[in-house]
Structure formats: C-alpha cells, structure tokens
Amino acid sequence: MARGGEIKKVKLAGNFNPKVVNWLAGVISQERQSHLNFFGREFDLSGFEAILHCWGRKGFKFWQSLGLEPHFLPTALMRETDNYPGWKIKPERWFFQQCKKGKIFRESGGELTPVTDTKLEGITALIDIRAKPDYANNGGQMYEFDNLLGPELECLRRAGRLADYENGQPSSRFGIFANKMERIVKPALAVNLHLMVKQLRLETTIERNVIPQLYPYMPRQRDGLTNTSVWCEEYFENYSQRLFGGNFDAGGLAHVDVNNADSCSRARSFRFLAML
C-alpha cells in the first residue's frame, strides 16, 4: 500500500480466509513464544488476534513497509523486585526510587498523574523496530531506512514548522525538541498511519527498556550498545522536564536520565508507539 493510501479495515467474520488464518497463526505463534521466553509464561492473545484480523493482512503489510510491527505488551508489573527469565537488564535504581518518591509522571486527560506502578499495560501496539544509531559525524547519524518519519520530518523542516538541523540531514530524528514532537510531529504521523493522535505516544521508560529484550530478533536488540539516547513518555516533577535514556556510555538499556523538555540534542532522538 502506498504511503498516505487508504486502509480499509476487514470486518470480523465466522468464516476466515485460509490465507489470513495462516498469516495470523504465524504472528500469534511468534508472539506467544516471545512471551514465554521473556516472562516464562503465556498470555491470552485472543484480543490481539482479533485486532490483527480486523486490520487484515493488507494493514500488516503496510505497517511492515514502514518498519513497524504489531505486538501485544501484556499486563505485567515491572518493578525493581520483579524477576522474569528474559529481563536481564532493568532500568537503573534511580528510576524506581523517583517513582516511589512520586516524581515521575504521565499525562492523562490533560493532567500529570504520578506513576505509582512501573508496568506493561496490556496493549496491542505498533512498535518501531529500528535500532537507534551510534553517534557519528558531529550528530549526523541517521536511523536506517527511515521511511516512517524521515520524509515527514524533512517536509516539516522545509515548511519551517521544525527548526533546521545544521548537523545532519533534514530527515534526521535528532536535534528536535521534545515539545515539538508532541505538538507538530505526532499529529503529522497520525495522519500518515490513519490513526487518531491520541493513539500515538512515546515509549515509556519500561517499554524502551523491555522491547529489545522481549523481541531480541529485532534490529533493536542493539539499542543498549549504541551511544545515543531517546526521549521517553514520562515527565519528571512537571511539564518542563522529561525522561530519556538508552545511551551505552551511561549504562545502555539501564540508562535513565532527565532533561529540559524544551531542549534538543545531537545525540537524542525519539520513537513513537502506536496503540491499536
């Protein structure tokens, strides 16, 4: 399907197309095995399967063409004291301590709500499978094959809606203010993915940490080995500060830090997660 083309959802029916059934069976089987390897248990995937059947194989191939994969992130507590077979690297202790102190927040209904439990939320989501790149050329590094955000970022910069990036290409995910991502980039991406803006958000610190370990076959399994970072969904104390992490030089997948939400960096980028 061409970028910007229409996706028609397929209605659920009692008589499934055999090709669709075989395609879904493969996706469901892989998801079940990923859960078993990481959590040591299986989860109910009936809702995940129904959502994928609704979008159909055409929707799946469209997502694939943009470097996205649908996955089910099950409801699971991910506290410092929780242990799972595949959770080899946890976020650093500072993150859990700040949650306990009530200093980490998520936005909900236009207000900031404290993060009281660190967890996965039982959602079906489109995950950007690209690994973040190593820092290079004074900030000129690029995500590979970025036809998801690259063309959109270039258009927004050329239109003057995003500031020019002097250290790299106009299609780069680096050098963008966190607040600009929310106000400008997210709505543009929602249109291209045929989703509502509220279905898009940045990955949480836990999701950013867990995804490369839960799905080690993704290019993202290298995320903890590259010396750039990504913005995360959570705020620290108020709207003016936001969490980021993942830099190899500061701890890799365990790395969590905070910076001004109106700041940008040649070594910091972002990924959106789309909830279906």
C-alpha positions in Angstrom: 0.0 0.0 0.0 1.4 3.4 -0.9 2.2 5.9 1.8 -0.9 8.0 2.5 -3.2 5.5 0.9 -6.4 4.4 2.4 -6.5 1.3 4.7 -9.9 -0.4 4.8 -10.5 -2.5 8.0 -11.7 -6.0 7.5 -14.8 -7.0 9.4 -14.6 -10.0 11.7 -16.5 -12.9 10.3 -17.2 -16.5 11.2 -15.6 -18.0 8.0 -12.0 -16.9 7.9 -10.0 -16.7 4.7 -7.4 -19.6 4.9 -4.6 -17.2 3.9 -5.5 -14.8 6.6 -5.7 -17.6 9.2 -2.2 -18.9 8.2 -0.7 -15.4 8.3 -2.3 -14.8 11.7 -1.2 -18.2 13.1 2.4 -17.3 12.4 2.2 -13.9 14.1 0.4 -15.3 17.1 2.8 -18.2 17.4 5.8 -15.9 17.4 4.2 -13.6 19.9 3.4 -16.5 22.3 6.9 -17.8 22.1 8.4 -14.3 22.8 6.2 -14.0 25.9 7.2 -17.5 27.0 10.9 -16.8 26.6 10.8 -13.4 28.4 8.1 -13.9 31.1 8.3 -17.7 31.5 4.5 -17.9 30.8 1.8 -17.4 28.2 -0.9 -14.7 28.0 -4.3 -14.6 26.4 -3.8 -13.4 22.8 -7.4 -13.6 21.7 -7.8 -9.8 21.7 -4.5 -9.3 19.9 -5.6 -11.8 17.3 -9.0 -10.1 16.8 -7.4 -6.7 16.3 -4.9 -8.0 13.7 -7.7 -9.8 11.9 -9.7 -6.6 11.9 -6.9 -4.7 10.2 -6.1 -7.6 7.9 -3.1 -8.7 6.0 -3.1 -5.5 3.9 -2.7 -3.4 7.0 0.0 -5.7 8.3 2.0 -5.3 5.1 1.5 -1.6 5.2 3.0 -1.4 8.7 5.9 -3.7 7.6 6.7 -1.4 4.7 7.2 1.4 7.3 9.4 -0.6 9.7 6.6 -1.2 12.2 5.5 -4.5 13.8 2.3 -5.2 15.8 2.8 -6.7 19.2 1.0 -7.4 22.4 2.6 -5.9 25.5 0.8 -7.9 28.3 -0.3 -6.5 31.6 2.7 -7.2 33.9 4.3 -5.5 36.8 7.9 -4.4 36.0 9.1 -3.3 39.4 12.7 -3.4 40.6 11.8 -6.5 42.7 10.1 -8.4 39.8 12.1 -11.0 38.0 11.4 -12.6 34.6 13.7 -15.1 32.7 14.3 -12.7 29.9 14.6 -9.4 31.9 18.3 -9.4 32.1 18.8 -5.6 32.3 16.4 -3.4 34.3 16.3 0.4 34.4 18.7 1.8 36.9 17.6 2.1 40.6 17.3 5.9 40.3 14.2 5.5 38.1 12.4 3.2 40.6 13.4 5.4 43.5 12.0 8.5 41.8 8.7 6.7 41.1 8.4 5.8 44.8 9.0 9.4 45.7 6.2 10.5 43.3 8.4 12.5 41.0 7.7 10.6 37.8 4.5 11.5 35.9 2.5 10.5 32.8 0.0 12.8 31.1 -3.7 11.6 31.4 -6.7 13.7 30.5 -4.6 16.8 30.1 -3.1 16.5 33.6 0.0 14.9 35.0 -0.6 11.7 37.0 2.1 10.1 39.2 3.5 6.8 38.1 2.8 4.6 41.1 3.4 1.2 39.5 6.0 0.5 36.8 4.4 -1.9 34.4 3.4 -3.0 30.9 -0.2 -2.1 30.2 -1.8 -4.9 28.2 -1.9 -3.1 24.9 -1.7 -4.0 21.2 0.8 -1.6 19.7 2.8 -0.9 16.6 6.5 -0.9 17.5 9.2 0.8 15.5 11.8 -2.0 15.1 14.7 0.2 14.0 17.8 0.3 16.2 18.9 3.8 17.3 22.3 4.6 15.6 25.7 5.2 17.1 26.7 8.9 17.4 28.7 9.9 14.4 29.8 12.9 12.3 29.1 15.5 15.0 25.4 14.5 15.1 24.9 13.5 11.5 24.0 9.9 12.3 20.7 8.5 10.9 18.2 5.8 11.6 18.4 3.2 8.8 15.7 3.0 6.2 13.6 5.7 8.0 10.7 5.9 5.6 8.4 6.2 8.6 9.5 9.6 9.9 12.2 10.7 7.6 10.1 12.1 4.8 7.7 13.8 7.3 10.5 15.4 9.2 12.0 16.7 6.0 8.7 18.2 5.0 8.1 19.8 8.4 11.6 21.3 8.4 11.4 22.7 4.9 8.0 24.2 5.7 9.5 26.0 8.7 7.4 24.1 11.3 10.6 22.5 12.7 13.9 24.2 13.1 16.6 23.3 10.6 19.1 20.7 11.8 22.5 22.1 11.0 24.4 19.0 12.0 22.6 16.5 9.8 20.0 15.8 7.1 16.6 17.5 7.3 15.1 14.0 7.6 17.0 13.3 10.8 15.2 12.3 14.1 17.9 14.1 16.1 18.0 17.7 17.2 14.2 18.0 17.8 12.7 19.5 21.0 10.5 17.0 22.9 7.6 19.5 23.0 7.8 20.0 19.2 7.5 16.2 18.8 4.2 16.4 20.7 2.7 19.4 19.0 3.9 19.0 15.5 5.4 15.6 14.6 2.9 13.4 16.4 -0.2 14.8 14.6 1.5 14.5 11.2 2.5 10.9 11.8 -1.0 10.0 13.0 -2.4 11.2 9.6 0.1 9.0 7.7 -0.7 6.0 9.9 -4.5 6.5 9.6 -4.8 6.8 13.4 -6.0 9.3 15.9 -3.4 11.5 17.6 -4.4 10.0 21.0 -3.3 6.6 19.7 0.3 7.8 19.5 2.8 8.4 22.3 6.4 8.0 23.1 7.5 4.7 24.6 7.6 4.6 28.4 10.9 4.0 30.2 9.9 0.4 30.9 8.8 -0.2 27.2 12.0 1.3 25.9 14.0 -1.0 28.2 11.9 -4.2 27.7 11.2 -4.2 24.0 14.8 -5.1 22.9 14.9 -7.9 25.4 11.3 -9.2 24.7 11.9 -9.2 21.0 15.7 -10.0 20.6 15.3 -10.8 16.9 14.5 -7.1 16.1 17.3 -4.7 15.0 16.5 -3.0 18.3 18.4 -5.7 20.1 21.4 -3.4 19.6 19.7 -0.5 21.4 21.8 -0.9 24.5 25.0 -1.0 22.5 24.7 2.4 20.8 25.8 5.7 22.3 22.7 7.8 21.5 19.5 8.1 23.6 15.8 8.5 23.1 13.1 10.7 24.7 10.6 8.8 26.8 6.9 9.3 27.6 7.3 10.3 31.3 7.8 13.7 32.8 9.9 14.5 35.8 8.2 16.6 38.5 6.4 18.9 36.0 5.9 19.5 32.3 9.2 21.3 31.9 11.3 18.1 32.3 11.2 14.8 30.6 12.9 11.4 30.9 15.2 10.0 28.3 17.7 7.1 28.2 19.4 4.2 26.5 22.9 5.6 25.9 25.5 2.9 26.0 28.1 5.3 27.5 25.8 5.9 30.5 24.5 2.3 31.1 22.8 1.2 27.8 19.3 -0.3 28.4 19.6 0.5 32.1 20.3 4.2 31.5 17.6 6.7 32.6 18.1 10.5 32.9 16.1 13.7 32.7 16.4 16.9 30.7 14.5 20.0 29.8 11.6 19.2 27.5 12.4 22.4 25.5 15.9 21.2 24.8 17.3 19.2 21.9 20.4 17.2 21.4 22.5 15.9 18.5 22.7 12.6 20.4 19.0 12.3 21.3 16.1 11.1 19.1 12.7 9.6 19.6 10.3 6.8 18.6 6.5 6.8 18.7 4.5 3.8 19.8 1.0 3.4 18.2 -1.8 1.8 20.2 -4.3 -0.1 18.1 
